[in-house]
Amino acid sequence: MGQIPVLGFIATFLTVAHAHAQSNSFYSAANNSTARARVVIVQDPEATDAFQPREPRVRAMVDRGLTTLTGKAKVAEAWLSLLSTNDTIGIKVFSEPGPNSGTRPAVVAAVIQELLDAGVPPTQIIIWDKHQTDLRLAGYFDLAKRFGVGVGGSAEYGYDGKVFYDTPLLGSLVWGDYEFGKKEDGTGRKSFVSRLITNRMTKIVNITPLMNHNQAGVFGNLFSLATGSVDNFARFESDATRLASAVPEIYALPALGDHVVLNITDALICQYEGEERSLLHYSAILNQLRFSRDPVALDVLSLKELDRQRQLAKAPVVKFDPDLYSNASLLELGVSDPKKIDTIDVP
């Protein structure tokens, strides 16, 4: 089934999550759960030079992160514990800010090389984001050509009429949306998942930058996958409450969240102001990569890091709606309580 209703137990979950957020305790929304998250943080002080990643050092960081997270001795074994050589793997990037502030091509290059070394054919690897233009400007078409892998925009590929997110909120459809030009009752209340995902991919590796978003808090694993996968999303972006409900519910679609095998936060550079614009003067070099099966835990740690960097820079406080992460936790997408996130630091 493609539809996720905003009724019944989900509506109850979201009401509870909102109450937690109103009491400024969104991090503890999942306190009644015994689940814990595991995050591996790999750091190399020499990973970048003048804001530019050093590919060999980044590759070594990915090696250490994957083997530590999976407990496997060899990198190929680590990947094959998450996926198989028969899978078609979509590497989700966030490319709109470009190669310096978005997901950095050096990190993606390391992942691709490891997948190839593990025996995954290049024709079964796809670098993707919502729009081909962003991917091209960020250097991903060149990267795909270098390795012989695929690259594509989910919007340009078209949308699957059978797999969608449904909510009563109507959107103003634009050209390219699945229902654009249709006049039937209920038109505009569905967001359809791209056929690039439903027809091509069996596994997803989500790689997102440590970069602020004024409403969601961070362009993180939840936000990046949800916004990049469906059409008719603008209807949620003008209202923080709508966004906080839609992002985790879209991520929870079986065609999306069920296929994510790994989340990586590209924390080589932390941009704490500017949203999708590349503003390196509002950035701090961390030289870190963070790995987890839990997208919520990674995003929560990113929120805390962004706050810390703004305080160090004496930058304005960014107030975002924290319901998004407590909602995600209540939908059992991951852990939002920092006390239940186990971090492993790897030099």
C-alpha positions in Angstrom: 0.0 0.0 0.0 1.3 3.5 -0.9 -0.9 5.5 1.4 0.0 6.7 4.9 -3.1 8.2 6.6 -2.9 11.0 9.2 -5.5 9.2 11.3 -5.7 6.7 14.1 -2.6 5.8 16.0 -0.3 8.1 14.0 -2.4 11.1 14.8 -2.3 10.1 18.5 1.5 9.8 18.3 1.8 13.2 16.8 -0.4 14.7 19.4 1.8 13.2 22.1 4.9 14.5 20.3 3.5 18.0 20.1 2.9 17.9 23.9 6.5 16.9 24.5 7.8 19.7 22.3 5.6 22.3 24.0 7.2 21.4 27.3 10.7 21.8 25.8 11.5 18.1 26.1 11.5 16.8 22.6 14.7 14.9 23.1 12.9 12.7 25.7 9.9 11.9 23.5 10.9 8.3 23.3 11.8 7.9 27.0 9.3 5.1 27.3 11.3 3.0 24.9 14.3 0.8 25.7 15.7 1.3 22.2 19.2 2.7 21.9 21.0 4.1 18.9 24.6 3.6 18.0 26.6 6.3 16.2 30.2 6.0 15.0 32.1 9.3 14.7 35.4 9.2 12.8 37.7 12.2 12.9 40.8 13.0 11.0 42.4 16.5 11.5 44.0 16.2 8.1 40.8 15.3 6.2 40.4 18.7 4.6 42.8 21.4 3.4 41.4 25.0 3.0 37.8 23.6 3.1 38.6 21.0 0.4 38.4 17.3 1.3 41.4 15.1 0.8 40.0 12.0 -1.0 42.5 9.4 0.3 42.0 10.5 3.9 38.2 10.6 3.5 38.3 7.1 2.0 40.2 5.9 5.1 37.6 7.5 7.3 34.8 5.7 5.5 36.7 2.4 5.9 37.1 2.9 9.6 33.5 4.0 10.1 31.9 1.1 8.3 34.0 -1.6 9.9 33.5 -0.1 13.4 29.7 0.3 12.9 29.2 -3.3 11.5 31.9 -5.0 13.6 33.4 -6.6 10.5 37.1 -6.9 10.0 37.1 -6.0 6.3 35.4 -3.2 4.5 33.8 -5.5 1.8 32.4 -7.7 4.6 31.0 -4.6 6.2 29.1 -3.5 3.1 27.9 -7.1 2.4 26.4 -7.2 5.9 24.2 -4.3 4.8 23.4 -5.2 1.2 24.1 -7.7 -1.5 25.8 -7.5 -4.9 22.4 -8.1 -6.5 21.0 -4.9 -5.0 20.6 -1.7 -6.9 21.9 1.0 -4.5 20.8 4.5 -4.6 23.2 7.0 -2.9 21.1 9.9 -1.8 23.0 13.2 -1.7 21.9 16.8 -0.9 23.4 18.7 -3.8 21.5 22.0 -3.9 24.2 24.0 -2.0 26.9 22.8 -4.3 30.1 20.8 -3.6 31.5 22.9 -0.7 28.5 23.0 1.6 26.2 20.2 0.4 27.1 16.5 0.4 30.7 16.5 -0.7 31.6 14.4 -3.7 34.7 13.1 -2.0 32.6 11.3 0.6 30.4 9.8 -2.2 33.5 8.8 -4.2 34.7 6.8 -1.2 31.4 5.0 -0.8 31.3 4.2 -4.5 34.8 2.8 -4.6 34.1 0.6 -1.6 30.9 -0.7 -3.1 32.8 -1.5 -6.3 35.5 -3.2 -4.3 32.8 -5.3 -2.5 31.6 -6.6 -5.9 28.6 -4.4 -6.6 28.5 -3.7 -10.4 28.7 0.0 -11.4 25.5 -0.3 -13.3 23.7 -1.1 -10.0 24.9 2.1 -8.2 22.9 5.4 -8.7 23.8 8.8 -7.3 20.6 10.8 -6.9 18.9 13.8 -5.6 15.7 15.7 -6.5 17.0 17.7 -9.5 19.5 16.9 -12.2 20.6 20.5 -12.4 21.8 20.5 -8.8 23.5 17.2 -9.2 25.4 18.5 -12.3 26.4 21.8 -10.7 27.7 20.0 -7.6 29.9 17.8 -9.8 28.0 14.5 -9.5 27.6 13.9 -13.2 31.4 14.1 -13.5 31.8 11.8 -10.6 29.3 9.3 -12.1 31.3 9.3 -15.4 34.5 8.7 -13.5 33.2 5.5 -11.9 30.8 4.4 -14.6 27.8 4.6 -12.2 24.3 6.1 -12.7 23.1 9.5 -11.7 19.6 11.0 -11.8 17.1 13.4 -10.5 14.0 11.9 -8.9 11.8 14.8 -10.3 13.0 14.3 -13.8 12.5 10.5 -13.6 8.7 11.0 -12.9 6.5 9.7 -10.2 4.8 6.4 -9.3 1.0 6.8 -9.2 0.6 3.8 -6.9 3.0 4.9 -4.1 2.2 8.1 -2.3 1.7 10.0 0.9 -1.8 11.2 1.5 -2.9 14.1 3.8 -6.0 16.4 3.6 -3.8 19.4 3.0 -4.1 20.5 -0.6 -1.1 21.7 -2.6 -0.6 24.1 -5.5 0.6 21.6 -8.1 3.4 22.7 -10.5 4.5 21.3 -13.8 6.2 17.9 -13.3 4.0 16.9 -10.3 2.1 13.7 -11.0 -1.3 15.2 -10.7 -0.5 18.5 -12.5 -3.4 19.5 -14.8 -5.9 17.1 -13.2 -9.2 18.3 -12.0 -10.7 15.4 -10.0 -11.8 15.8 -6.4 -9.0 15.4 -4.0 -6.3 16.4 -6.5 -3.3 17.9 -4.7 -3.6 16.0 -1.4 -1.1 13.3 -2.4 2.7 13.4 -2.7 3.9 10.7 -5.0 7.2 8.8 -4.7 9.6 9.0 -7.6 9.8 6.0 -10.0 13.5 6.3 -9.7 13.1 4.9 -6.2 10.2 2.5 -6.6 11.3 1.1 -10.0 15.1 1.1 -9.7 16.4 1.0 -6.1 16.4 -1.9 -3.7 18.7 -0.2 -1.1 19.5 3.4 -0.1 22.6 4.9 1.4 21.7 8.4 2.7 24.6 10.9 2.9 23.7 14.4 4.1 25.8 17.5 5.1 25.9 19.0 8.6 24.1 22.2 7.5 21.4 24.3 9.1 17.7 24.6 8.0 15.7 27.3 9.7 12.5 25.2 10.1 13.7 21.6 10.2 16.9 22.6 12.2 19.2 20.6 9.8 19.3 19.4 6.3 19.6 15.9 7.8 18.8 12.3 6.9 15.1 12.6 7.6 14.6 15.9 5.7 16.8 15.1 2.8 15.2 11.8 1.9 11.7 12.9 2.4 11.9 16.1 0.4 14.0 14.5 -2.3 11.7 11.6 -2.9 8.2 13.0 -3.5 6.4 15.7 -5.5 3.9 18.3 -4.2 6.1 19.0 -1.1 5.9 22.8 -1.1 2.6 22.6 0.7 4.4 21.6 3.9 7.3 24.0 3.8 5.4 27.2 4.7 4.3 25.9 8.1 6.6 24.3 10.7 3.8 22.1 12.2 3.0 20.7 8.8 6.6 20.1 8.1 7.1 18.3 11.4 4.4 15.9 10.6 5.1 15.3 6.9 8.8 14.7 7.0 8.8 11.7 9.3 5.6 10.3 7.8 7.0 10.4 4.3 10.3 8.9 5.5 8.2 6.1 7.1 6.7 5.0 3.7 7.9 1.4 3.1 9.3 2.4 -0.3 11.7 4.8 1.4 12.6 4.2 5.0 12.5 0.4 4.8 15.2 0.5 2.1 17.7 2.7 3.9 20.6 0.5 5.1 23.0 3.3 6.2 23.0 6.9 7.1 26.2 9.1 6.9 26.5 12.6 8.1 29.1 14.5 6.2 30.5 16.6 9.1 33.8 17.5 7.5 32.4 21.1 7.6 29.6 22.3 9.7 27.6 25.3 8.2 25.5 26.8 11.0 23.9 29.6 9.0 22.7 30.1 5.4 20.4 27.2 4.8 20.9 25.9 1.2 23.3 28.7 0.2 27.0 27.9 0.4 28.4 30.3 3.1 31.8 29.0 4.2 32.3 32.1 6.4 29.5 30.8 8.6 31.1 27.4 8.8 33.4 25.4 11.2 35.8 22.7 10.1 35.1 19.5 12.1 36.8 16.9 9.9 34.3 14.3 10.9 32.1 11.6 9.3 29.3 10.1 11.3 27.7 6.7 10.7 24.6 5.0 11.9 21.6 2.9 11.0 19.5 5.4 12.9 18.7 8.6 11.0 17.0 10.3 13.9 20.0 9.9 16.2 22.3 11.4 13.6 20.0 14.3 13.0 19.7 15.0 16.8 23.5 15.0 17.2 23.7 17.4 14.2 21.2 19.8 15.9 23.3 19.8 19.0 26.5 20.5 17.0 24.9 23.3 15.1 23.8 24.9 18.4 27.3 24.5 19.8 28.9 26.1 16.7 26.5 29.1 16.8 27.3 29.7 20.4 31.0 29.6 19.8 30.6 32.0 16.9 28.1 34.2 18.9 25.7 33.8 16.0 22.0 34.3 16.3 20.0 31.5 17.8 17.9 29.5 15.3 14.5 28.5 16.6 13.1 25.5 14.8 10.1 23.2 15.5 11.5 20.2 17.4 8.3 18.2 16.8 9.8 16.7 13.7 12.3 14.6 15.6 10.0 13.6 18.5 7.4 12.6 15.8 10.0 10.5 14.0 10.9 8.8 17.3 7.3 8.1 18.0 6.9 6.5 14.6 9.9 4.3 15.6 12.2 5.7 12.9 14.9 6.1 15.5 16.0 7.5 18.8 15.6 11.2 19.6 16.8 11.2 23.2 20.6 12.0 23.4 20.8 9.9 26.6 20.0 6.9 24.5 22.5 7.5 21.8 25.8 5.6 22.2 28.6 7.4 20.4 31.9 5.6 19.5 34.8 7.9 18.6 37.3 6.6 16.1 40.5 8.5 15.5 
